[in-house]
Amino acid sequence: MAQPAAAGSEEEKITPETRQDVGNGEDRDSEKGLGRGDGQYTQIDPAIASRIAENVDDFMTLVNEANDANERERDMKLSHAFKVYPKAIAWSMILSSCLIMEGFGTAVVGSYVSYPPFRDKFGTEAPNGDYQIPASWQNGIAGATNVGEIIGLQIAGVLCERWGYRWTILTALVGVTGFIFFPFFSESLAVFLVGELFQGMAWGVFQTMTVAYAAEVCPVPLRHYLTSYINLCWIIGQFISSGVLYGLQGRQDEWGYKIPFSLQWVWPIPIGIGTYLAPESPWWCVRHNDRERAEASLKRLARSSGFSQRDADAAMALMIYTDEMEKQVSEGTRYWDCFRGIDLRRTEIVCFIWLAQTMSGTAVGGLSTYFYQQAGISDSDSFKLGWGQNALNFVGTVASWFILNRIGRKTLVLGGMIAMFIFLLITGFMGIHEPPSAAESWTAGTMVLLLSTTANFSIGPVVYTIVSEVPSTRLRAKSIILARNAYNAINIAFVNVVSYRQLNPAEWNWGPKAAFFWAGTNAIFTAWIFFRLPETQGRTYAELDILFENRVPARKFASTKIETLVEGTESAQKEQANRIASNATPAEVS
């Protein structure tokens, strides 16, 4: 049996001809992407397994129980997951509903630049005679929201380490209830901006904690449903917002824009009650050495009829084994540790995939109502199109659930980016003729509808799944925070500045031609996705750790096999058994 490899030593590549069966105790190593007659395979580094064995009492039992749980998750049918874990689904959906409130709030703010009562009160007269919110204030309000989110995200990273996901979310819910007063009673854009800054702080907490919680309370078959459901919550909030704004557009008094803000007070109390009653993430409990609470959470997340004590023991073993494996690869849990060793690659992936989402052309869809108006469509029709767009976005996200498991994360994202690139080019061509005809305006509007629907069928929901799967479990919350802050930073420094000026008639006044610009940024990130994004479909967190630790190339993630978690641990098991035997007294031996 092979001895553990020395740290930092160069391991020998095993060819299909020299590979021996692990079950027979023959030589193996952990070289990434090892050749085999039926494809690639990999396993845990024996040196890491040996270090884990030094830190646990019964390594053999731990590994075998972890492997049982790993195979149970990997082979679990979707129907069985729905049957056994309805409570996990319900708890995750309750916490994720924070994003309905956020989606509503952000959509209201985003639509106010095109909302007549708000423009008439706070706007200035543009050259075409209409009242417009100055581009500097548009940028400032949007930037304040993003800055608030960045602050909130950083606060969430500190609080969740101490209090857990639930209490961090509860704190943000209390905060946002008070912060709504600022925009509701504002009499100037300055007060409105301050209110958006504070609300953004609470929204930043929701953006991270809900994703991490959803990823940690469900088995593999449910993971992409519950994580991508967060995108659906955004859309539900935006859909409600569009309906409210359309219904109130006839009001020309201040209540035309105050009523939508007052409706935000509906959400915090019911969501807060549900969050308080929810179990804490069992993964969080394991990371904080509260194993009794972790087991209690596991049992609260599953139905007792389909989740035995043996299943609970195995699930606990898998979490402990994964946590110990990550400790041996990277002990730290600070932000700096996200940029060290193999975690640097994971951080690159989660940051760039979220950057790809905002740079893919979704900025055009995010300002769709304003875009429709500047393309020559009436205010009334623009709000109708915006409402219909959110309905199509809902359909797109739900449709992604039925195809994601068939074609995988990377294929769906890549296909969506290419389709969006085509829609952006068509939209841009519709703006070449000035002023655009009615047919050209409606064609551009239709392309934006298709662009937004495609985004919410592909990169929109899937990004939440990817950013929750790729990080190590110990750095998940901090990695998501870094990724979301990269998203917010690029919005502040670039997307918001450019997109508002592109469409504002008092600024650059590009109209539909702005789509050419976003087609270019889309192409850049499409290339990154093709070369750098790995396929994570169907992998448990332990398997993903092994793939990243062995530096498997992105193109080989899907084809590389990990037959069992036991492979690569045989030497460590034997060494621990020998240590136990050597330390045993003569009486114990006899």
C-alpha positions as CSV (number, residue, x, y, z in Angstrom):
1,M,0.0,0.0,0.0
2,A,1.3,3.4,-0.9
3,Q,2.7,5.6,1.8
4,P,1.5,9.2,2.2
5,A,3.1,11.6,-0.2
6,A,5.4,14.3,1.3
7,A,4.0,17.8,1.3
8,G,5.0,19.6,-1.8
9,S,6.5,16.5,-3.4
10,E,6.0,15.8,-7.1
11,E,3.7,12.8,-7.5
12,E,4.2,10.3,-10.3
13,K,1.5,10.0,-12.9
14,I,-0.2,6.6,-13.1
15,T,-1.1,5.4,-16.5
16,P,-4.0,3.1,-17.3
17,E,-1.6,0.2,-17.7
18,T,0.1,0.6,-14.3
19,R,-3.0,1.5,-12.3
20,Q,-3.9,-1.1,-9.7
21,D,-7.2,-1.6,-8.0
22,V,-7.4,0.3,-4.7
23,G,-9.6,-2.2,-3.1
24,N,-6.7,-4.6,-3.3
25,G,-4.4,-2.1,-1.5
26,E,-2.1,-1.5,-4.5
27,D,-0.3,1.7,-5.3
28,R,-2.3,4.8,-6.1
29,D,-1.5,8.5,-6.1
30,S,-3.5,11.7,-6.3
31,E,-2.3,13.2,-9.5
32,K,-5.0,15.2,-11.1
33,G,-6.9,13.9,-14.0
34,L,-5.2,10.5,-14.1
35,G,-5.8,8.4,-17.2
36,R,-8.0,5.4,-17.1
37,G,-9.5,3.1,-19.7
38,D,-13.0,4.6,-19.2
39,G,-12.0,8.3,-18.5
40,Q,-10.3,10.4,-15.8
41,Y,-10.4,9.8,-12.1
42,T,-9.0,11.5,-9.0
43,Q,-9.0,11.0,-5.2
44,I,-8.0,12.7,-2.0
45,D,-4.3,13.2,-1.5
46,P,-3.0,10.5,0.9
47,A,-0.9,13.1,2.7
48,I,-4.0,15.1,3.5
49,A,-5.8,11.9,4.6
50,S,-3.0,11.1,7.0
51,R,-3.2,14.5,8.6
52,I,-7.0,14.1,9.0
53,A,-6.4,10.8,10.6
54,E,-4.1,12.4,13.2
55,N,-7.0,14.7,14.3
56,V,-9.9,12.3,14.6
57,D,-10.3,9.3,16.9
58,D,-11.8,6.7,14.6
59,F,-10.7,7.6,11.0
60,M,-11.8,4.4,9.5
61,T,-15.4,4.7,10.8
62,L,-15.5,8.4,9.8
63,V,-14.4,7.8,6.2
64,N,-16.8,4.9,5.6
65,E,-19.8,6.7,7.1
66,A,-18.9,9.9,5.1
67,N,-18.6,7.8,2.0
68,D,-22.1,6.2,2.7
69,A,-23.6,9.7,3.0
70,N,-21.7,10.9,-0.1
71,E,-23.0,8.1,-2.2
72,R,-26.5,8.5,-0.8
73,E,-26.6,12.2,-1.8
74,R,-24.9,11.6,-5.2
75,D,-27.3,8.8,-6.1
76,M,-30.5,10.3,-4.6
77,K,-33.4,10.7,-6.9
78,L,-35.1,14.1,-7.1
79,S,-38.5,12.5,-6.1
80,H,-36.9,11.0,-3.0
81,A,-35.3,14.4,-2.1
82,F,-38.7,16.1,-2.3
83,K,-40.2,13.4,-0.2
84,V,-37.6,13.4,2.6
85,Y,-36.7,17.1,2.7
86,P,-39.9,19.2,2.4
87,K,-39.0,21.0,5.6
88,A,-35.6,22.0,4.3
89,I,-37.3,23.3,1.1
90,A,-39.8,25.3,3.2
91,W,-37.2,26.8,5.6
92,S,-34.9,27.8,2.7
93,M,-37.8,29.4,0.8
94,I,-38.9,31.4,3.9
95,L,-35.4,32.9,4.3
96,S,-35.0,33.4,0.6
97,S,-38.2,35.5,0.6
98,C,-36.0,38.4,1.9
99,L,-35.0,38.8,-1.7
100,I,-38.7,39.3,-2.7
101,M,-38.6,42.4,-0.5
102,E,-35.2,43.4,-1.9
103,G,-36.3,42.8,-5.5
104,F,-39.4,45.0,-4.9
105,G,-37.3,47.8,-3.4
106,T,-34.6,47.9,-6.0
107,A,-37.1,47.7,-8.8
108,V,-39.1,50.6,-7.3
109,V,-35.9,52.7,-7.1
110,G,-34.8,51.7,-10.6
111,S,-38.1,52.5,-12.1
112,Y,-38.5,55.9,-10.5
113,V,-36.2,57.5,-13.1
114,S,-39.0,56.8,-15.5
115,Y,-42.0,57.3,-13.1
116,P,-43.8,60.6,-13.9
117,P,-44.8,61.6,-10.4
118,F,-41.3,61.1,-9.1
119,R,-39.7,62.9,-12.1
120,D,-42.1,65.8,-11.8
121,K,-41.2,66.3,-8.1
122,F,-37.4,65.8,-8.2
123,G,-36.5,66.1,-11.9
124,T,-35.2,69.0,-14.0
125,E,-36.4,69.9,-17.5
126,A,-34.5,68.2,-20.3
127,P,-33.9,69.6,-23.9
128,N,-36.9,67.6,-25.2
129,G,-39.2,69.3,-22.6
130,D,-39.7,66.3,-20.3
131,Y,-38.6,66.3,-16.7
132,Q,-35.7,64.0,-16.1
133,I,-33.7,63.0,-13.0
134,P,-30.2,64.3,-13.7
135,A,-27.8,61.5,-14.6
136,S,-25.5,62.5,-11.8
137,W,-28.3,61.9,-9.3
138,Q,-29.3,58.6,-11.0
139,N,-25.7,57.5,-10.7
140,G,-25.5,58.7,-7.1
141,I,-28.6,57.0,-5.9
142,A,-27.7,53.7,-7.7
143,G,-24.1,54.1,-6.4
144,A,-25.4,54.7,-2.8
145,T,-27.4,51.5,-2.9
146,N,-24.4,49.6,-4.1
147,V,-22.1,51.2,-1.5
148,G,-24.6,50.3,1.2
149,E,-24.7,46.7,-0.1
150,I,-20.9,46.5,0.1
151,I,-21.0,47.7,3.7
152,G,-23.8,45.3,4.5
153,L,-22.0,42.4,3.0
154,Q,-18.9,43.1,5.0
155,I,-21.0,43.4,8.2
156,A,-22.7,40.1,7.3
157,G,-19.3,38.4,7.1
158,V,-18.5,39.4,10.6
159,L,-21.9,38.8,12.2
160,C,-22.5,35.4,10.6
161,E,-19.3,34.0,12.0
162,R,-20.4,34.9,15.5
163,W,-24.2,34.6,15.4
164,G,-25.0,32.3,12.5
165,Y,-27.1,33.0,9.4
166,R,-30.5,33.3,11.1
167,W,-29.6,36.0,13.6
168,T,-27.7,37.9,11.0
169,I,-30.7,38.0,8.8
170,L,-33.0,39.0,11.7
171,T,-30.7,41.9,12.5
172,A,-31.0,43.1,8.9
173,L,-34.8,42.8,8.9
174,V,-35.0,45.0,12.0
175,G,-32.7,47.5,10.3
176,V,-34.5,47.7,7.0
177,T,-37.8,48.3,8.8
178,G,-36.4,51.6,10.1
179,F,-34.5,52.5,7.0
180,I,-37.7,52.6,4.8
181,F,-38.7,55.8,6.6
182,F,-35.9,57.7,4.8
183,P,-37.2,57.4,1.2
184,F,-40.8,57.5,2.3
185,F,-40.5,60.9,4.0
186,S,-37.8,62.4,1.7
187,E,-38.4,65.8,0.3
188,S,-35.1,66.0,-1.5
189,L,-32.9,63.7,-3.6
190,A,-30.2,63.9,-0.9
191,V,-32.4,62.4,1.8
192,F,-33.6,59.8,-0.8
193,L,-30.0,58.9,-1.5
194,V,-29.2,58.5,2.2
195,G,-32.2,56.2,2.6
196,E,-31.0,54.0,-0.3
197,L,-27.5,53.8,1.3
198,F,-29.0,52.5,4.5
199,Q,-31.4,50.1,2.8
200,G,-28.6,48.8,0.7
201,M,-26.8,47.8,3.9
202,A,-29.7,45.5,4.8
203,W,-30.0,44.2,1.3
204,G,-26.3,43.3,1.3
205,V,-26.9,41.0,4.2
206,F,-29.8,39.3,2.5
207,Q,-27.8,38.7,-0.7
208,T,-25.2,36.6,1.1
209,M,-26.9,34.9,3.9
210,T,-29.8,33.5,1.9
211,V,-27.5,32.0,-0.7
212,A,-25.2,30.3,1.9
213,Y,-28.2,29.0,3.9
214,A,-29.9,27.5,0.8
215,A,-26.7,25.8,-0.2
216,E,-26.2,24.2,3.2
217,V,-29.6,22.9,4.2
218,C,-30.4,20.6,1.2
219,P,-28.9,17.6,-0.5
220,V,-27.3,17.7,-3.9
221,P,-30.5,17.0,-6.0
222,L,-32.2,20.1,-4.5
223,R,-29.3,22.4,-4.4
224,H,-29.8,24.1,-7.8
225,Y,-33.5,24.5,-7.2
226,L,-33.2,26.3,-3.8
227,T,-30.2,28.4,-4.8
228,S,-31.7,29.5,-8.1
229,Y,-35.0,30.1,-6.4
230,I,-33.3,33.2,-4.9
231,N,-33.2,34.7,-8.4
232,L,-36.9,33.9,-8.7
233,C,-37.5,35.8,-5.5
234,W,-35.9,38.8,-7.1
235,I,-38.2,38.5,-10.1
236,I,-41.3,38.1,-7.9
237,G,-40.4,41.3,-6.1
238,Q,-39.8,43.1,-9.4
239,F,-43.1,41.7,-10.8
240,I,-45.0,43.0,-7.8
241,S,-43.2,46.4,-8.1
242,S,-44.1,46.7,-11.8
243,G,-47.8,45.9,-11.1
244,V,-47.9,48.5,-8.3
245,L,-46.2,51.2,-10.4
246,Y,-48.4,50.5,-13.4
247,G,-51.5,50.7,-11.2
248,L,-50.4,54.0,-9.6
249,Q,-49.0,55.8,-12.7
250,G,-52.3,57.7,-13.0
251,R,-51.6,59.4,-9.7
252,Q,-49.8,62.7,-10.1
253,D,-49.5,63.5,-6.4
254,E,-46.7,62.5,-4.0
255,W,-48.6,59.3,-3.0
256,G,-47.9,58.0,-6.5
257,Y,-44.4,57.2,-5.4
258,K,-44.9,57.0,-1.6
259,I,-47.3,54.1,-1.7
260,P,-44.8,51.7,-3.3
261,F,-42.3,52.5,-0.5
262,S,-44.9,52.0,2.2
263,L,-45.7,48.5,0.9
264,Q,-42.2,47.4,1.9
265,W,-43.3,47.4,5.5
266,V,-45.4,44.4,4.7
267,W,-42.5,42.0,4.5
268,P,-40.2,42.1,7.6
269,I,-42.5,40.8,10.3
270,P,-43.7,37.5,8.6
271,I,-40.2,36.8,7.2
272,G,-38.7,37.6,10.6
273,I,-41.0,35.1,12.4
274,G,-40.1,32.4,9.9
275,T,-36.4,33.1,10.2
276,Y,-36.5,33.0,14.0
277,L,-38.2,29.5,13.9
278,A,-35.9,28.1,11.2
279,P,-33.0,25.7,12.2
280,E,-29.5,27.0,11.8
281,S,-27.4,25.6,9.0
282,P,-25.8,22.2,10.2
283,W,-22.7,23.1,8.3
284,W,-22.3,26.3,10.3
285,C,-22.7,24.3,13.5
286,V,-20.0,21.8,12.4
287,R,-17.6,24.6,11.6
288,H,-18.2,26.0,15.1
289,N,-17.7,22.6,16.7
290,D,-21.4,22.4,17.9
291,R,-22.0,18.9,16.7
292,E,-25.1,18.3,18.9
293,R,-26.8,21.3,17.4
294,A,-25.8,20.3,13.9
295,E,-27.4,16.9,14.3
296,A,-30.6,18.5,15.7
297,S,-30.7,20.8,12.7
298,L,-30.3,17.9,10.3
299,K,-33.2,16.1,11.9
300,R,-35.4,19.3,11.7
301,L,-34.6,19.6,8.0
302,A,-35.7,16.1,7.1
303,R,-38.8,14.0,7.7
304,S,-38.2,11.3,10.3
305,S,-39.8,8.7,8.2
306,G,-37.1,9.0,5.5
307,F,-34.1,10.0,7.6
308,S,-33.0,7.4,10.1
309,Q,-30.5,7.9,12.9
310,R,-28.0,6.0,10.7
311,D,-28.6,8.5,8.0
312,A,-28.0,11.4,10.5
313,D,-24.8,9.8,11.7
314,A,-23.5,9.4,8.1
315,A,-24.5,13.0,7.2
316,M,-22.6,14.2,10.3
317,A,-19.6,12.2,9.3
318,L,-19.6,13.6,5.8
319,M,-19.7,17.2,7.1
320,I,-17.0,16.5,9.7
321,Y,-14.8,14.8,7.1
322,T,-15.3,17.6,4.6
323,D,-14.5,20.2,7.2
324,E,-11.4,18.4,8.4
325,M,-10.2,18.0,4.8
326,E,-10.6,21.7,4.2
327,K,-8.7,22.5,7.4
328,Q,-5.7,20.5,6.2
329,V,-5.7,22.2,2.8
330,S,-6.3,25.7,4.2
331,E,-6.6,26.3,7.9
332,G,-7.7,29.9,7.9
333,T,-11.2,31.4,7.4
334,R,-10.2,35.0,6.9
335,Y,-10.9,37.0,3.8
336,W,-7.2,36.8,3.0
337,D,-7.5,33.0,2.9
338,C,-9.8,33.3,-0.1
339,F,-6.8,34.5,-2.1
340,R,-4.3,31.8,-1.0
341,G,-3.5,28.4,-2.6
342,I,-6.3,26.6,-4.3
343,D,-8.9,28.9,-2.9
344,L,-7.6,31.7,-5.2
345,R,-9.0,29.8,-8.2
346,R,-12.3,29.3,-6.4
347,T,-12.5,33.0,-5.6
348,E,-11.7,33.9,-9.2
349,I,-14.6,31.7,-10.4
350,V,-17.2,33.1,-8.1
351,C,-16.2,36.7,-8.6
352,F,-15.9,36.5,-12.4
353,I,-19.2,34.6,-12.9
354,W,-21.0,37.4,-11.0
355,L,-19.2,40.0,-13.0
356,A,-20.3,38.1,-16.1
357,Q,-23.9,38.5,-15.0
358,T,-23.8,42.3,-14.8
359,M,-21.6,42.7,-17.9
360,S,-23.6,40.4,-20.1
361,G,-26.0,43.1,-21.1
362,T,-28.5,42.7,-18.3
363,A,-27.9,46.4,-17.6
364,V,-30.1,47.1,-20.6
365,G,-32.9,44.8,-19.2
366,G,-32.5,46.3,-15.7
367,L,-33.4,49.7,-17.0
368,S,-35.9,48.3,-19.5
369,T,-38.8,50.8,-18.8
370,Y,-36.4,53.7,-19.2
371,F,-34.9,52.1,-22.3
372,Y,-38.4,51.6,-23.8
373,Q,-39.2,55.3,-23.3
374,Q,-35.9,56.5,-24.8
375,A,-36.5,54.1,-27.8
376,G,-39.7,56.0,-28.5
377,I,-42.4,53.9,-26.7
378,S,-45.0,55.7,-24.7
379,D,-44.9,55.8,-20.8
380,S,-48.0,53.6,-20.5
381,D,-46.7,51.0,-23.0
382,S,-43.3,51.1,-21.4
383,F,-44.7,50.2,-17.9
384,K,-46.8,47.5,-19.5
385,L,-43.7,46.0,-21.2
386,G,-41.8,46.2,-18.0
387,W,-44.5,44.3,-16.2
388,G,-44.7,41.7,-19.0
389,Q,-40.9,41.4,-18.9
390,N,-41.0,40.4,-15.3
391,A,-43.6,37.8,-16.0
392,L,-41.4,36.3,-18.8
393,N,-38.4,36.4,-16.4
394,F,-40.4,34.3,-13.9
395,V,-41.2,31.8,-16.7
396,G,-37.5,31.8,-17.7
397,T,-36.2,31.0,-14.2
398,V,-38.8,28.2,-13.6
399,A,-38.0,26.7,-17.1
400,S,-34.3,26.6,-16.1
401,W,-35.1,24.1,-13.3
402,F,-36.3,21.6,-15.9
403,I,-33.2,21.8,-18.1
404,L,-30.4,22.5,-15.7
405,N,-29.9,18.9,-14.6
406,R,-30.0,17.7,-18.2
407,I,-27.3,20.0,-19.7
408,G,-25.4,21.3,-16.7
409,R,-24.5,24.7,-15.3
410,K,-21.7,25.7,-17.7
411,T,-23.6,24.7,-20.9
412,L,-26.7,26.6,-19.9
413,V,-24.7,29.7,-18.9
414,L,-22.6,29.6,-22.1
415,G,-25.6,29.1,-24.4
416,G,-27.5,32.0,-22.6
417,M,-24.6,34.3,-23.1
418,I,-24.3,33.6,-26.8
419,A,-28.1,34.1,-27.3
420,M,-27.9,37.4,-25.4
421,F,-25.0,38.5,-27.6
422,I,-27.2,38.0,-30.6
423,F,-30.1,39.9,-29.1
424,L,-27.9,42.8,-28.2
425,L,-26.5,43.1,-31.8
426,I,-30.1,43.2,-33.2
427,T,-31.1,45.8,-30.6
428,G,-28.1,48.0,-31.5
429,F,-28.9,47.8,-35.3
430,M,-32.5,49.1,-34.5
431,G,-31.0,52.3,-33.2
432,I,-28.8,53.2,-36.2
433,H,-31.6,55.0,-38.0
434,E,-32.5,58.2,-36.1
435,P,-35.1,58.8,-35.0
436,P,-36.1,55.1,-35.0
437,S,-39.4,54.2,-36.7
438,A,-42.2,52.7,-34.6
439,A,-41.3,49.3,-36.0
440,E,-37.7,49.7,-35.1
441,S,-38.6,50.9,-31.6
442,W,-40.9,47.9,-30.9
443,T,-38.3,45.5,-32.4
444,A,-35.7,46.9,-30.0
445,G,-38.2,46.6,-27.2
446,T,-38.9,43.0,-28.1
447,M,-35.2,42.1,-28.2
448,V,-34.8,43.6,-24.7
449,L,-37.7,41.4,-23.5
450,L,-36.0,38.3,-25.1
451,L,-32.6,39.4,-23.6
452,S,-34.0,39.7,-20.1
453,T,-35.9,36.4,-20.4
454,T,-32.8,34.6,-21.7
455,A,-30.7,36.1,-18.8
456,N,-33.2,34.8,-16.3
457,F,-33.3,31.4,-18.0
458,S,-29.5,31.1,-17.9
459,I,-26.9,33.2,-16.1
460,G,-29.4,34.9,-13.8
461,P,-30.5,31.9,-11.7
462,V,-27.5,29.7,-12.4
463,V,-25.0,32.2,-10.9
464,Y,-26.5,31.7,-7.5
465,T,-26.0,27.9,-7.8
466,I,-22.4,28.3,-9.0
467,V,-21.3,30.9,-6.3
468,S,-22.7,28.6,-3.6
469,E,-21.1,25.4,-4.9
470,V,-17.6,26.5,-5.9
471,P,-16.2,27.9,-2.6
472,S,-15.0,25.6,0.2
473,T,-17.5,25.2,2.9
474,R,-15.4,27.0,5.5
475,L,-15.0,30.0,3.2
476,R,-18.4,29.9,1.5
477,A,-19.9,33.0,3.1
478,K,-16.8,35.1,2.7
479,S,-16.3,34.0,-0.9
480,I,-19.9,34.9,-1.7
481,I,-19.4,38.3,0.0
482,L,-16.3,38.9,-2.1
483,A,-18.1,37.9,-5.3
484,R,-21.1,40.1,-4.6
485,N,-18.9,43.0,-3.7
486,A,-17.0,42.6,-6.9
487,Y,-20.4,42.8,-8.6
488,N,-21.4,45.9,-6.6
489,A,-18.0,47.6,-7.2
490,I,-18.2,47.2,-11.0
491,N,-21.8,48.5,-10.9
492,I,-20.7,51.6,-8.9
493,A,-17.5,52.3,-10.9
494,F,-18.7,51.4,-14.4
495,V,-22.1,49.9,-15.1
496,N,-24.3,52.5,-13.4
497,V,-22.2,55.4,-14.7
498,V,-22.2,54.2,-18.3
499,S,-25.7,52.7,-18.6
500,Y,-27.6,55.8,-17.3
501,R,-25.6,58.2,-19.5
502,Q,-26.0,56.0,-22.5
503,L,-29.8,56.3,-22.3
504,N,-30.3,59.7,-20.8
505,P,-31.3,62.2,-23.6
506,A,-29.6,65.0,-21.6
507,E,-26.3,63.0,-21.7
508,W,-25.0,60.7,-24.4
509,N,-28.4,59.8,-25.8
510,W,-27.3,56.6,-27.5
511,G,-30.7,54.9,-27.3
512,P,-30.8,51.4,-28.7
513,K,-27.2,51.7,-30.0
514,A,-26.1,51.3,-26.4
515,A,-26.6,47.6,-26.9
516,F,-23.5,47.4,-29.2
517,F,-21.4,48.4,-26.2
518,W,-22.8,45.6,-24.0
519,A,-22.4,43.1,-26.8
520,G,-18.7,43.7,-26.6
521,T,-18.5,43.2,-22.8
522,N,-20.7,40.1,-23.2
523,A,-18.2,38.6,-25.7
524,I,-15.3,39.1,-23.3
525,F,-17.0,37.2,-20.5
526,T,-18.3,34.5,-22.7
527,A,-14.7,33.7,-23.6
528,W,-13.9,33.5,-19.9
529,I,-16.8,31.2,-19.2
530,F,-15.7,28.9,-22.0
531,F,-12.1,28.5,-20.7
532,R,-12.3,29.0,-17.0
533,L,-15.7,27.9,-15.6
534,P,-15.8,24.3,-14.4
535,E,-18.9,22.1,-14.4
536,T,-20.1,21.4,-10.8
537,Q,-23.3,19.6,-11.5
538,G,-24.0,16.6,-9.3
539,R,-20.9,17.0,-7.1
540,T,-21.0,16.9,-3.3
541,Y,-18.9,19.5,-1.4
542,A,-16.4,16.8,-0.5
543,E,-16.0,15.8,-4.2
544,L,-15.6,19.5,-5.2
545,D,-12.9,19.9,-2.6
546,I,-11.0,16.9,-4.0
547,L,-11.3,18.2,-7.6
548,F,-10.0,21.6,-6.7
549,E,-7.3,20.3,-4.4
550,N,-6.0,18.2,-7.3
551,R,-6.2,21.2,-9.7
552,V,-8.4,19.4,-12.2
553,P,-8.7,21.7,-15.3
554,A,-12.1,23.3,-15.9
555,R,-12.6,21.3,-19.1
556,K,-12.2,18.0,-17.2
557,F,-14.4,18.7,-14.2
558,A,-17.4,16.9,-15.7
559,S,-15.5,13.8,-16.9
560,T,-13.3,13.3,-13.9
561,K,-14.6,10.5,-11.7
562,I,-14.3,10.1,-7.9
563,E,-15.5,6.6,-7.3
564,T,-15.5,6.7,-3.5
565,L,-14.2,8.9,-0.7
566,V,-12.4,5.9,0.7
567,E,-9.9,5.9,-2.2
568,G,-6.7,7.5,-1.1
569,T,-7.3,7.0,2.6
570,E,-6.1,3.4,2.9
571,S,-2.6,4.3,4.1
572,A,-4.0,6.7,6.7
573,Q,-6.4,4.1,8.0
574,K,-3.5,1.6,8.3
575,E,-1.3,4.1,10.0
576,Q,-3.9,5.0,12.6
577,A,-4.6,1.3,13.2
578,N,-0.9,0.7,13.8
579,R,-0.7,3.7,16.2
580,I,-3.6,2.4,18.2
581,A,-2.0,-1.1,18.3
582,S,1.4,0.2,19.3
583,N,-0.2,2.3,22.1
584,A,-2.3,-0.6,23.4
585,T,-1.3,-2.2,26.7
586,P,-0.5,-6.0,26.8
587,A,-3.8,-6.5,28.7
588,E,-5.7,-4.7,26.0
589,V,-4.1,-6.7,23.2
590,S,-4.9,-10.0,25.0
